[in-house]
Every structure is written in structure tokens, then in C-alpha cells.
Amino acid sequence: MNKRAFRAVLWDIDADKIDTLPVDFVLQRVLTYGTIGLILLSIKESGFDAVKKAFGAMKTSSLSAKKYIYLKNYLLA
């Protein structure tokens, strides 16, 4: 995992501990707070199915309505 890229969404986690975090936690943070570029990087590094699974496990209220619709209907369809 590219620590520098994911640091933007893991601002409250010590940089040395990022590698020990569960992948689902990191992916949900990326989906919630990350840009489309960071989401695409997550898909490249973790795989489409892992990102889609993390998205499916999230509450819809954790994302803005526009972002949820975009991810559900376009990017992760």
C-alpha cells in the first residue's frame, strides 16, 4: 500500500501503523473521504472486488448522496 497516497484519508493514524490496519477499514476511509483518483488507486492495489465489497458493507449515510450515487451506479457498477 502506498502510505503517502493514503495519508490524506488516514490523517489520524500514525504513519508507521498504516500497514497494520485492516484493508476494509482503509478502503472505507478511501471511499468516504478520498478523491476519485485515490479510489482508482485503491481498485488498482486492492482489486475491484475488494473495493466493491467494502462499499457494500458501508452505511449509505457515510457518503454524500452524490458520491454514493456515482459510486453505486457508475464506478462500482
ABEGO torsion letter per residue (X at the ends): XBAAAAAAAAAABBAAAAAABBAAAAAAAAAAABBAAAAAAAAAAAEAAAAAAAAAABBAAABBAAAAAAAAAAAAX
